[in-house]
């Protein structure tokens, strides 16, 4: 038996072994969520990156933080030209405004428009309704455990990504 699935002395699993069925379920959920985003966005001529950008803007705005093209570039891991194209596309579609605010008029701040909120609601309401119905089968205590589990899985994924990025070889210099 493999170390990840076989019995262990003392009945304990090594720290590195994860229940593979749960890992597979998380992978399946991620894949299905991506398929949903592709289908919903495609119906509205929006790329996954467009929807991810709007999610970043919404999250930062809700926390009272300024959102700039640099924030999008960093969070979405895009090049400067790709970020400019993304912002231009969202602006042209009426989902985003670019405002030069404050004393430093060079800084562009990004804001979602009412149209972006309406379109986002229309895109994701079917998913939210289905998920809400599925969650209704669980008690508040069960949902608290799930909430903690998902939060821990997000933190583990971020830590693994950071560790992987730190170990990645530097790109060759030109």
Phi and psi restraints in degrees (value plus and minus 20) as a CYANA .aco file:
   2 UNK   PHI     -93.8   -53.8
   2 UNK   PSI     138.3   178.3
   3 UNK   PHI     -82.2   -42.2
   3 UNK   PSI     -54.1   -14.1
   4 UNK   PHI     -93.9   -53.9
   4 UNK   PSI     -44.3    -4.3
   5 UNK   PHI    -137.3   -97.3
   5 UNK   PSI     -32.9     7.1
   6 UNK   PHI    -108.1   -68.1
   6 UNK   PSI     150.0   190.0
   7 UNK   PHI     -88.6   -48.6
   7 UNK   PSI     135.8   175.8
   8 UNK   PHI    -148.9  -108.9
   8 UNK   PSI     129.1   169.1
   9 UNK   PHI     -74.7   -34.7
   9 UNK   PSI     115.4   155.4
  10 UNK   PHI      56.6    96.6
  10 UNK   PSI     -18.5    21.5
  11 UNK   PHI      55.1    95.1
  11 UNK   PSI     -13.0    27.0
  12 UNK   PHI    -119.7   -79.7
  12 UNK   PSI     126.1   166.1
  13 UNK   PHI    -108.6   -68.6
  13 UNK   PSI     128.1   168.1
  14 UNK   PHI     -83.0   -43.0
  14 UNK   PSI     133.1   173.1
  15 UNK   PHI     -78.0   -38.0
  15 UNK   PSI     -53.2   -13.2
  16 UNK   PHI     -98.5   -58.5
  16 UNK   PSI     -35.4     4.6
  17 UNK   PHI    -103.6   -63.6
  17 UNK   PSI     111.4   151.4
  18 UNK   PHI    -135.5   -95.5
  18 UNK   PSI     129.0   169.0
  19 UNK   PHI     -79.9   -39.9
  19 UNK   PSI      89.8   129.8
  20 UNK   PHI     -82.1   -42.1
  20 UNK   PSI     -50.1   -10.1
  21 UNK   PHI     -85.0   -45.0
  21 UNK   PSI     -56.5   -16.5
  22 UNK   PHI     -90.4   -50.4
  22 UNK   PSI     -59.9   -19.9
  23 UNK   PHI     -81.5   -41.5
  23 UNK   PSI     -64.3   -24.3
  24 UNK   PHI     -82.5   -42.5
  24 UNK   PSI     -60.6   -20.6
  25 UNK   PHI     -83.7   -43.7
  25 UNK   PSI     -60.1   -20.1
  26 UNK   PHI     -83.9   -43.9
  26 UNK   PSI     -61.2   -21.2
  27 UNK   PHI     -83.6   -43.6
  27 UNK   PSI     -62.9   -22.9
  28 UNK   PHI     -83.0   -43.0
  28 UNK   PSI     -62.3   -22.3
  29 UNK   PHI     -81.4   -41.4
  29 UNK   PSI     -65.2   -25.2
  30 UNK   PHI     -80.2   -40.2
  30 UNK   PSI     -65.5   -25.5
  31 UNK   PHI     -82.1   -42.1
  31 UNK   PSI     -66.3   -26.3
  32 UNK   PHI     -86.1   -46.1
  32 UNK   PSI     -58.0   -18.0
  33 UNK   PHI     -83.1   -43.1
  33 UNK   PSI     -61.0   -21.0
  34 UNK   PHI     -83.1   -43.1
  34 UNK   PSI     -61.6   -21.6
  35 UNK   PHI     -81.6   -41.6
  35 UNK   PSI     -61.0   -21.0
  36 UNK   PHI     -82.6   -42.6
  36 UNK   PSI     -67.3   -27.3
  37 UNK   PHI     -79.8   -39.8
  37 UNK   PSI     -63.5   -23.5
  38 UNK   PHI     -81.7   -41.7
  38 UNK   PSI     -64.8   -24.8
  39 UNK   PHI     -86.9   -46.9
  39 UNK   PSI     -67.7   -27.7
  40 UNK   PHI     -87.1   -47.1
  40 UNK   PSI     -63.9   -23.9
  41 UNK   PHI     -87.3   -47.3
  41 UNK   PSI     -60.2   -20.2
  42 UNK   PHI     -81.6   -41.6
  42 UNK   PSI     -57.0   -17.0
  43 UNK   PHI     -83.2   -43.2
  43 UNK   PSI     -43.6    -3.6
  44 UNK   PHI    -134.5   -94.5
  44 UNK   PSI      -0.8    39.2
  45 UNK   PHI      33.8    73.8
  45 UNK   PSI      19.1    59.1
  46 UNK   PHI    -138.2   -98.2
  46 UNK   PSI     116.2   156.2
  47 UNK   PHI    -100.1   -60.1
  47 UNK   PSI     138.6   178.6
  48 UNK   PHI     -76.6   -36.6
  48 UNK   PSI     -59.8   -19.8
  49 UNK   PHI     -82.8   -42.8
  49 UNK   PSI     -56.0   -16.0
  50 UNK   PHI     -80.4   -40.4
  50 UNK   PSI     -67.7   -27.7
  51 UNK   PHI     -86.8   -46.8
  51 UNK   PSI     -58.7   -18.7
  52 UNK   PHI     -83.7   -43.7
  52 UNK   PSI     -59.3   -19.3
  53 UNK   PHI     -83.3   -43.3
  53 UNK   PSI     -64.2   -24.2
  54 UNK   PHI     -83.6   -43.6
  54 UNK   PSI     -56.8   -16.8
  55 UNK   PHI     -84.2   -44.2
  55 UNK   PSI     -60.5   -20.5
  56 UNK   PHI     -83.7   -43.7
  56 UNK   PSI     -66.4   -26.4
  57 UNK   PHI     -82.2   -42.2
  57 UNK   PSI     -63.7   -23.7
  58 UNK   PHI     -82.5   -42.5
  58 UNK   PSI     -64.3   -24.3
  59 UNK   PHI     -83.2   -43.2
  59 UNK   PSI     -67.0   -27.0
  60 UNK   PHI     -87.3   -47.3
  60 UNK   PSI     -61.8   -21.8
  61 UNK   PHI     -82.3   -42.3
  61 UNK   PSI     -62.0   -22.0
  62 UNK   PHI     -82.7   -42.7
  62 UNK   PSI     -48.4    -8.4
  63 UNK   PHI    -110.2   -70.2
  63 UNK   PSI     -17.3    22.7
  64 UNK   PHI      57.3    97.3
  64 UNK   PSI      -0.7    39.3
  65 UNK   PHI    -118.2   -78.2
  65 UNK   PSI     127.0   167.0
  66 UNK   PHI     -93.1   -53.1
  66 UNK   PSI     117.7   157.7
  67 UNK   PHI    -133.1   -93.1
  67 UNK   PSI     104.5   144.5
  68 UNK   PHI    -140.2  -100.2
  68 UNK   PSI     147.6   187.6
  69 UNK   PHI     -77.0   -37.0
  69 UNK   PSI     -53.2   -13.2
  70 UNK   PHI     -83.0   -43.0
  70 UNK   PSI     -56.5   -16.5
  71 UNK   PHI     -83.7   -43.7
  71 UNK   PSI     -66.0   -26.0
  72 UNK   PHI     -81.3   -41.3
  72 UNK   PSI     -65.4   -25.4
  73 UNK   PHI     -76.2   -36.2
  73 UNK   PSI     -66.5   -26.5
  74 UNK   PHI     -87.8   -47.8
  74 UNK   PSI     -70.1   -30.1
  75 UNK   PHI     -90.2   -50.2
  75 UNK   PSI     -53.5   -13.5
  76 UNK   PHI    -114.6   -74.6
  76 UNK   PSI     -24.4    15.6
  77 UNK   PHI      36.4    76.4
  77 UNK   PSI      35.2    75.2
  78 UNK   PHI    -131.2   -91.2
  78 UNK   PSI     138.4   178.4
  79 UNK   PHI     -95.7   -55.7
  79 UNK   PSI     145.6   185.6
  80 UNK   PHI     -79.8   -39.8
  80 UNK   PSI     -66.4   -26.4
  81 UNK   PHI     -82.5   -42.5
  81 UNK   PSI     -58.0   -18.0
  82 UNK   PHI     -86.9   -46.9
  82 UNK   PSI     -56.9   -16.9
  83 UNK   PHI     -85.8   -45.8
  83 UNK   PSI     -63.3   -23.3
  84 UNK   PHI     -80.9   -40.9
  84 UNK   PSI     -64.7   -24.7
  85 UNK   PHI     -82.2   -42.2
  85 UNK   PSI     -60.9   -20.9
  86 UNK   PHI     -82.4   -42.4
  86 UNK   PSI     -69.9   -29.9
  87 UNK   PHI     -82.6   -42.6
  87 UNK   PSI     -62.8   -22.8
  88 UNK   PHI     -80.4   -40.4
  88 UNK   PSI     -63.7   -23.7
  89 UNK   PHI     -83.8   -43.8
  89 UNK   PSI     -65.5   -25.5
  90 UNK   PHI     -87.8   -47.8
  90 UNK   PSI     -53.9   -13.9
  91 UNK   PHI     -88.0   -48.0
  91 UNK   PSI     -66.2   -26.2
  92 UNK   PHI     -83.8   -43.8
  92 UNK   PSI     -51.9   -11.9
  93 UNK   PHI    -102.5   -62.5
  93 UNK   PSI     -23.7    16.3
  94 UNK   PHI      63.7   103.7
  94 UNK   PSI      -5.2    34.8
  95 UNK   PHI    -115.3   -75.3
  95 UNK   PSI     -28.7    11.3
  96 UNK   PHI    -167.5  -127.5
  96 UNK   PSI     122.3   162.3
  97 UNK   PHI    -135.3   -95.3
  97 UNK   PSI     130.5   170.5
  98 UNK   PHI    -133.7   -93.7
  98 UNK   PSI     100.4   140.4
  99 UNK   PHI    -142.8  -102.8
  99 UNK   PSI     119.6   159.6
 100 UNK   PHI    -122.7   -82.7
 100 UNK   PSI      85.8   125.8
 101 UNK   PHI    -139.2   -99.2
 101 UNK   PSI     142.1   182.1
 102 UNK   PHI      59.7    99.7
 102 UNK   PSI    -190.7  -150.7
 103 UNK   PHI     -96.0   -56.0
 103 UNK   PSI     -48.8    -8.8
 104 UNK   PHI    -111.6   -71.6
 104 UNK   PSI      72.1   112.1
 105 UNK   PHI     -90.9   -50.9
 105 UNK   PSI     -26.6    13.4
 106 UNK   PHI     -96.6   -56.6
 106 UNK   PSI     -46.6    -6.6
 107 UNK   PHI     -98.3   -58.3
 107 UNK   PSI     105.1   145.1
 108 UNK   PHI    -117.0   -77.0
 108 UNK   PSI     107.2   147.2
 109 UNK   PHI    -127.6   -87.6
 109 UNK   PSI     119.9   159.9
 110 UNK   PHI    -125.1   -85.1
 110 UNK   PSI     117.4   157.4
 111 UNK   PHI    -156.5  -116.5
 111 UNK   PSI     119.2   159.2
 112 UNK   PHI     -94.6   -54.6
 112 UNK   PSI     126.4   166.4
 113 UNK   PHI    -112.8   -72.8
 113 UNK   PSI     144.9   184.9
 114 UNK   PHI     -75.8   -35.8
 114 UNK   PSI     -54.8   -14.8
 115 UNK   PHI     -80.8   -40.8
 115 UNK   PSI     -60.1   -20.1
 116 UNK   PHI     -83.1   -43.1
 116 UNK   PSI     -62.4   -22.4
 117 UNK   PHI     -85.6   -45.6
 117 UNK   PSI     -61.2   -21.2
 118 UNK   PHI     -84.2   -44.2
 118 UNK   PSI     -67.9   -27.9
 119 UNK   PHI     -84.6   -44.6
 119 UNK   PSI     -61.3   -21.3
 120 UNK   PHI     -82.5   -42.5
 120 UNK   PSI     -61.3   -21.3
 121 UNK   PHI     -83.2   -43.2
 121 UNK   PSI     -64.8   -24.8
 122 UNK   PHI     -83.6   -43.6
 122 UNK   PSI     -58.4   -18.4
 123 UNK   PHI     -87.4   -47.4
 123 UNK   PSI     -62.5   -22.5
 124 UNK   PHI    -123.9   -83.9
 124 UNK   PSI     -25.4    14.6
 125 UNK   PHI     -81.1   -41.1
 125 UNK   PSI     -63.4   -23.4
 126 UNK   PHI     -78.3   -38.3
 126 UNK   PSI     -60.6   -20.6
 127 UNK   PHI     -87.4   -47.4
 127 UNK   PSI     -64.6   -24.6
 128 UNK   PHI     -81.2   -41.2
 128 UNK   PSI     -61.4   -21.4
 129 UNK   PHI     -84.2   -44.2
 129 UNK   PSI     -65.5   -25.5
 130 UNK   PHI     -83.9   -43.9
 130 UNK   PSI     -62.5   -22.5
 131 UNK   PHI     -86.4   -46.4
 131 UNK   PSI     -61.8   -21.8
 132 UNK   PHI     -80.2   -40.2
 132 UNK   PSI     -61.6   -21.6
 133 UNK   PHI     -83.9   -43.9
 133 UNK   PSI     -63.3   -23.3
 134 UNK   PHI     -84.2   -44.2
 134 UNK   PSI     -59.2   -19.2
 135 UNK   PHI     -88.3   -48.3
 135 UNK   PSI     -44.6    -4.6
 136 UNK   PHI     -81.1   -41.1
 136 UNK   PSI     -37.6     2.4
 137 UNK   PHI    -101.7   -61.7
 137 UNK   PSI     -22.7    17.3
 138 UNK   PHI    -133.3   -93.3
 138 UNK   PSI     128.2   168.2
 139 UNK   PHI     -96.4   -56.4
 139 UNK   PSI     144.9   184.9
 140 UNK   PHI     -78.8   -38.8
 140 UNK   PSI     -59.0   -19.0
 141 UNK   PHI     -85.6   -45.6
 141 UNK   PSI     -61.7   -21.7
 142 UNK   PHI     -84.1   -44.1
 142 UNK   PSI     -62.1   -22.1
 143 UNK   PHI     -85.2   -45.2
 143 UNK   PSI     -53.6   -13.6
 144 UNK   PHI     -82.2   -42.2
 144 UNK   PSI     -60.7   -20.7
 145 UNK   PHI     -85.6   -45.6
 145 UNK   PSI     -64.0   -24.0
 146 UNK   PHI     -82.5   -42.5
 146 UNK   PSI     -63.2   -23.2
 147 UNK   PHI     -78.8   -38.8
 147 UNK   PSI     -66.1   -26.1
 148 UNK   PHI     -83.9   -43.9
 148 UNK   PSI     -62.0   -22.0
 149 UNK   PHI     -81.9   -41.9
 149 UNK   PSI     -68.9   -28.9
 150 UNK   PHI     -84.8   -44.8
 150 UNK   PSI     -60.9   -20.9
 151 UNK   PHI     -79.3   -39.3
 151 UNK   PSI     -64.4   -24.4
 152 UNK   PHI     -84.2   -44.2
 152 UNK   PSI     -57.4   -17.4
 153 UNK   PHI     -88.8   -48.8
 153 UNK   PSI     -57.2   -17.2
 154 UNK   PHI     -83.8   -43.8
 154 UNK   PSI     -67.0   -27.0
 155 UNK   PHI     -82.2   -42.2
 155 UNK   PSI     -59.6   -19.6
 156 UNK   PHI     -85.2   -45.2
 156 UNK   PSI     -59.3   -19.3
 157 UNK   PHI     -86.3   -46.3
 157 UNK   PSI     -63.3   -23.3
 158 UNK   PHI     -82.2   -42.2
 158 UNK   PSI     -63.3   -23.3
 159 UNK   PHI     -83.4   -43.4
 159 UNK   PSI     -62.4   -22.4
 160 UNK   PHI     -85.9   -45.9
 160 UNK   PSI     -59.8   -19.8
 161 UNK   PHI     -82.9   -42.9
 161 UNK   PSI     -65.0   -25.0
 162 UNK   PHI     -82.5   -42.5
 162 UNK   PSI     -64.7   -24.7
 163 UNK   PHI     -82.4   -42.4
 163 UNK   PSI     -62.8   -22.8
 164 UNK   PHI     -84.5   -44.5
 164 UNK   PSI     -62.5   -22.5
 165 UNK   PHI     -83.3   -43.3
 165 UNK   PSI     -57.9   -17.9
 166 UNK   PHI     -88.3   -48.3
 166 UNK   PSI     -49.7    -9.7
 167 UNK   PHI    -107.1   -67.1
 167 UNK   PSI     -34.3     5.7
 168 UNK   PHI     -86.5   -46.5
 168 UNK   PSI     120.2   160.2
 169 UNK   PHI     -87.0   -47.0
 169 UNK   PSI     127.4   167.4
 170 UNK   PHI     -88.5   -48.5
 170 UNK   PSI     124.3   164.3
 171 UNK   PHI     -84.7   -44.7
 171 UNK   PSI     127.8   167.8
 172 UNK   PHI     -82.8   -42.8
 172 UNK   PSI     122.1   162.1
 173 UNK   PHI    -100.6   -60.6
 173 UNK   PSI     129.1   169.1
